[in-house]
Amino acid sequence: KSRLGSSKYVVLSYVLVDFSGSLQTCRSYGLQPATITSQKDNIDVQDALAMSNTYGSSYWIGATNLGRPNNYLWITSNRPIWYPNGYLNWAAGQPNNAFVTTNPFGTTNCVAVQNLIGAPWIATNCAFRMGVICQDV
């Protein structure tokens, strides 16, 4: 049975952590950072975000490129983020480091979800501090 009841995802908006801290935070609750591999998953994330009342905020999910541009992986499975069915939800112009490893915001090797319509993904600096979306293990 899910620790989260009927929800697959939980938004932890009251913690502000960097990307590595997001993994530790989820694990401290017996959870793992969110993996979004389908439109259904994305709708579930949007539902969880809607309940957080934090429109416009960004939250870590469990994806990074480990410093290798345009090679994003889910940290819980070490599989490409498009696996198994090709689902991606990048915001327009993202990932913004497909060909270079730095931009005006620094190195953008980690992935966050924006609490906006459609819950788009952005590549951002792993040192930024924000909340995290976790899911059952």
Secondary structure in CASP SS format (residue, H / E / C, confidence):
PFRMAT SS
TARGET T0000
AUTHOR 0000-0000-0000
METHOD secondary structure of the structure
MODEL  1
K C 1.00
S C 1.00
R C 1.00
L C 1.00
G C 1.00
S C 1.00
S C 1.00
K C 1.00
Y E 1.00
V E 1.00
V E 1.00
L E 1.00
S E 1.00
Y E 1.00
V E 1.00
L E 1.00
V E 1.00
D C 1.00
F H 1.00
S H 1.00
G H 1.00
S H 1.00
L H 1.00
Q H 1.00
T H 1.00
C H 1.00
R H 1.00
S H 1.00
Y C 1.00
G C 1.00
L E 1.00
Q E 1.00
P E 1.00
A C 1.00
T C 1.00
I C 1.00
T C 1.00
S C 1.00
Q H 1.00
K H 1.00
D H 1.00
N H 1.00
I H 1.00
D H 1.00
V H 1.00
Q H 1.00
D H 1.00
A H 1.00
L H 1.00
A H 1.00
M H 1.00
S H 1.00
N C 1.00
T C 1.00
Y C 1.00
G C 1.00
S C 1.00
S E 1.00
Y E 1.00
W E 1.00
I E 1.00
G E 1.00
A E 1.00
T E 1.00
N C 1.00
L C 1.00
G C 1.00
R C 1.00
P C 1.00
N C 1.00
N C 1.00
Y C 1.00
L E 1.00
W E 1.00
I C 1.00
T C 1.00
S C 1.00
N C 1.00
R E 1.00
P E 1.00
I C 1.00
W C 1.00
Y C 1.00
P C 1.00
N C 1.00
G C 1.00
Y C 1.00
L C 1.00
N C 1.00
W E 1.00
A C 1.00
A C 1.00
G C 1.00
Q C 1.00
P C 1.00
N C 1.00
N C 1.00
A C 1.00
F C 1.00
V C 1.00
T C 1.00
T C 1.00
N E 1.00
P C 1.00
F C 1.00
G E 1.00
T C 1.00
T C 1.00
N C 1.00
C E 1.00
V E 1.00
A E 1.00
V E 1.00
Q E 1.00
N C 1.00
L C 1.00
I C 1.00
G C 1.00
A C 1.00
P C 1.00
W E 1.00
I E 1.00
A E 1.00
T E 1.00
N C 1.00
C C 1.00
A C 1.00
F C 1.00
R C 1.00
M E 1.00
G E 1.00
V E 1.00
I E 1.00
C E 1.00
Q E 1.00
D E 1.00
V C 1.00
END
